Amino acid sequence: MSTDLGTAEGMESRELVHFVTQQTRFTLVTNILQHPDQLPSMYELEELNPSVSEATVYKHVQKLIDAGIVKEVALDDDQRRQGYPWKFYGLTAEGREFLEEHNLLAAEKTLQQIYDTISNKPEKMVKYENSPRPDDA
């Protein structure tokens, strides 16, 4: 693989697999994969991980960004609406390639089907889930 994944953390491919598959980080990656737009907001990631503190979710998302697996994308100023999220988190092209290469995307469709069955989402989460997303993500 010719990408620079993990260079911020100084990791080899094997180390990066271990890094990504750490329980909280891998859960966050699966949360991104199962989201209808594969671009959840931080609030949605926090709601999907009620047993993990908000600070921990944020810290692990930042680590995934630093490793090149996840990217933060934002709505342009003219697309932002009060009361709605404007920052979202999705896989980088290199992150998706890395996950595919290491057979970590095998359950992607199943994850999306499971997400669709979540029936007790808070109203705010449904609102956020249906909020506008950046076009070029």
The 8 nearest C-alpha neighbors of each residue, nearest first, counted from 0:
[[1, 2, 97, 100, 3, 96, 12, 4],
 [0, 2, 3, 4, 93, 97, 96, 12],
 [3, 1, 4, 0, 93, 97, 5, 96],
 [2, 4, 6, 5, 1, 67, 93, 7],
 [5, 3, 67, 6, 2, 66, 68, 93],
 [4, 6, 66, 10, 8, 7, 9, 67],
 [5, 7, 9, 8, 4, 3, 10, 66],
 [8, 6, 5, 9, 66, 65, 4, 10],
 [7, 9, 5, 6, 10, 66, 65, 62],
 [10, 8, 6, 7, 5, 11, 66, 4],
 [11, 9, 5, 14, 8, 15, 6, 12],
 [10, 12, 14, 13, 15, 9, 5, 6],
 [11, 13, 15, 14, 16, 10, 5, 4],
 [14, 12, 16, 15, 11, 17, 10, 18],
 [15, 13, 17, 11, 16, 12, 10, 18],
 [14, 16, 18, 12, 17, 13, 10, 19],
 [17, 15, 13, 19, 18, 14, 20, 12],
 [16, 18, 14, 20, 15, 19, 21, 13],
 [19, 17, 15, 16, 21, 20, 14, 24],
 [20, 18, 16, 21, 17, 25, 24, 15],
 [19, 21, 25, 17, 18, 22, 16, 24],
 [20, 22, 24, 18, 19, 25, 23, 17],
 [21, 23, 25, 24, 20, 26, 19, 27],
 [24, 22, 26, 25, 21, 27, 59, 56],
 [23, 25, 27, 26, 21, 22, 19, 59],
 [26, 24, 20, 28, 22, 27, 23, 19],
 [25, 27, 29, 23, 24, 28, 22, 30],
 [26, 28, 30, 24, 25, 29, 23, 31],
 [29, 27, 25, 31, 30, 26, 24, 32],
 [28, 30, 32, 26, 31, 27, 33, 25],
 [31, 29, 27, 33, 28, 32, 26, 34],
 [32, 30, 37, 28, 29, 34, 33, 89],
 [33, 31, 29, 37, 30, 34, 107, 28],
 [32, 34, 111, 110, 30, 31, 114, 29],
 [33, 35, 37, 31, 36, 32, 30, 39],
 [36, 34, 37, 33, 111, 38, 128, 32],
 [37, 35, 38, 34, 39, 132, 33, 31],
 [36, 38, 34, 31, 32, 35, 89, 39],
 [39, 37, 89, 88, 36, 87, 31, 34],
 [40, 38, 87, 88, 43, 31, 34, 37],
 [39, 41, 87, 43, 42, 86, 88, 44],
 [40, 42, 44, 43, 45, 39, 87, 57],
 [43, 41, 45, 40, 44, 46, 124, 39],
 [44, 42, 46, 40, 45, 41, 39, 124],
 [43, 45, 41, 47, 42, 46, 48, 40],
 [44, 46, 42, 48, 43, 47, 53, 41],
 [47, 45, 43, 48, 44, 49, 42, 124],
 [46, 48, 44, 45, 49, 43, 30, 42],
 [49, 47, 45, 46, 50, 51, 44, 56],
 [50, 48, 51, 46, 47, 45, 52, 53],
 [49, 51, 48, 52, 47, 45, 46, 53],
 [52, 50, 49, 48, 55, 53, 56, 45],
 [53, 51, 55, 54, 56, 50, 49, 45],
 [52, 54, 56, 55, 45, 57, 51, 58],
 [55, 53, 57, 52, 56, 58, 51, 59],
 [54, 56, 58, 52, 57, 53, 59, 51],
 [57, 55, 53, 59, 54, 58, 60, 52],
 [56, 58, 54, 60, 55, 59, 53, 61],
 [59, 57, 55, 61, 56, 60, 54, 62],
 [58, 60, 62, 61, 56, 57, 24, 55],
 [61, 59, 63, 57, 62, 58, 56, 64],
 [62, 60, 64, 58, 59, 63, 65, 57],
 [63, 61, 59, 65, 64, 60, 66, 58],
 [62, 64, 66, 60, 69, 68, 61, 65],
 [63, 65, 69, 61, 67, 62, 66, 70],
 [66, 64, 62, 63, 67, 7, 61, 8],
 [65, 67, 5, 63, 64, 68, 4, 7],
 [68, 66, 4, 64, 65, 69, 5, 94],
 [67, 69, 94, 63, 91, 66, 90, 64],
 [70, 68, 90, 64, 91, 63, 89, 67],
 [71, 69, 64, 89, 91, 88, 90, 72],
 [70, 72, 88, 87, 89, 86, 73, 69],
 [73, 71, 87, 86, 88, 70, 136, 74],
 [74, 72, 86, 85, 87, 133, 75, 71],
 [73, 75, 133, 85, 78, 79, 76, 132],
 [76, 74, 78, 77, 73, 79, 133, 85],
 [75, 77, 78, 79, 74, 73, 85, 80],
 [76, 78, 75, 79, 74, 80, 85, 81],
 [79, 77, 75, 76, 74, 80, 131, 85],
 [80, 78, 76, 77, 85, 74, 75, 81],
 [81, 79, 83, 82, 78, 84, 85, 77],
 [80, 82, 83, 79, 84, 85, 78, 130],
 [81, 83, 80, 84, 127, 79, 126, 85],
 [84, 82, 81, 80, 127, 130, 85, 79],
 [85, 83, 86, 40, 127, 82, 130, 87],
 [84, 86, 74, 73, 79, 83, 87, 132],
 [87, 85, 73, 72, 84, 40, 74, 71],
 [86, 88, 40, 72, 38, 39, 71, 73],
 [89, 87, 71, 38, 39, 70, 72, 40],
 [90, 88, 38, 69, 70, 37, 31, 91],
 [89, 91, 69, 94, 68, 70, 95, 92],
 [90, 92, 94, 93, 69, 68, 70, 95],
 [91, 93, 95, 94, 96, 90, 68, 97],
 [94, 92, 96, 91, 95, 97, 2, 68],
 [93, 95, 68, 91, 97, 96, 92, 90],
 [94, 96, 98, 92, 97, 93, 90, 99],
 [97, 95, 93, 99, 94, 98, 100, 92],
 [96, 98, 100, 94, 95, 99, 93, 101],
 [97, 99, 103, 95, 101, 100, 96, 104],
 [100, 98, 102, 96, 101, 97, 104, 103],
 [99, 101, 97, 98, 102, 96, 103, 95],
 [100, 102, 98, 99, 103, 97, 16, 104],
 [103, 101, 99, 100, 104, 105, 98, 97],
 [102, 104, 98, 101, 105, 99, 100, 106],
 [105, 103, 107, 99, 106, 102, 98, 95],
 [104, 106, 103, 107, 102, 99, 108, 109],
 [105, 107, 109, 104, 108, 110, 103, 111],
 [106, 108, 110, 104, 109, 105, 32, 111],
 [109, 107, 111, 110, 106, 112, 33, 105],
 [108, 110, 112, 106, 111, 107, 113, 33],
 [111, 109, 33, 113, 107, 108, 112, 106],
 [110, 112, 33, 114, 108, 109, 113, 115],
 [113, 111, 109, 115, 114, 110, 108, 116],
 [112, 114, 110, 116, 115, 111, 109, 117],
 [115, 113, 111, 116, 112, 117, 33, 110],
 [114, 116, 112, 113, 117, 111, 118, 35],
 [117, 115, 113, 114, 118, 112, 111, 119],
 [118, 116, 114, 115, 119, 120, 113, 112],
 [117, 119, 120, 116, 115, 114, 121, 125],
 [118, 120, 117, 121, 122, 116, 125, 124],
 [119, 121, 118, 124, 122, 125, 117, 123],
 [120, 122, 124, 123, 119, 125, 46, 126],
 [123, 121, 125, 124, 126, 120, 127, 119],
 [124, 122, 126, 121, 125, 127, 120, 128],
 [125, 123, 127, 121, 126, 122, 128, 43],
 [124, 126, 128, 122, 127, 123, 129, 120],
 [127, 125, 123, 124, 129, 128, 122, 130],
 [128, 126, 124, 130, 129, 125, 123, 83],
 [129, 127, 125, 126, 130, 124, 39, 43],
 [128, 130, 126, 127, 125, 131, 124, 132],
 [131, 129, 127, 128, 126, 132, 83, 84],
 [132, 130, 129, 133, 78, 74, 85, 79],
 [131, 133, 134, 130, 74, 38, 85, 87],
 [134, 132, 74, 135, 136, 73, 131, 72],
 [135, 133, 136, 132, 74, 131, 75, 73],
 [134, 136, 133, 72, 132, 74, 73, 75],
 [135, 134, 133, 72, 89, 132, 38, 73]]
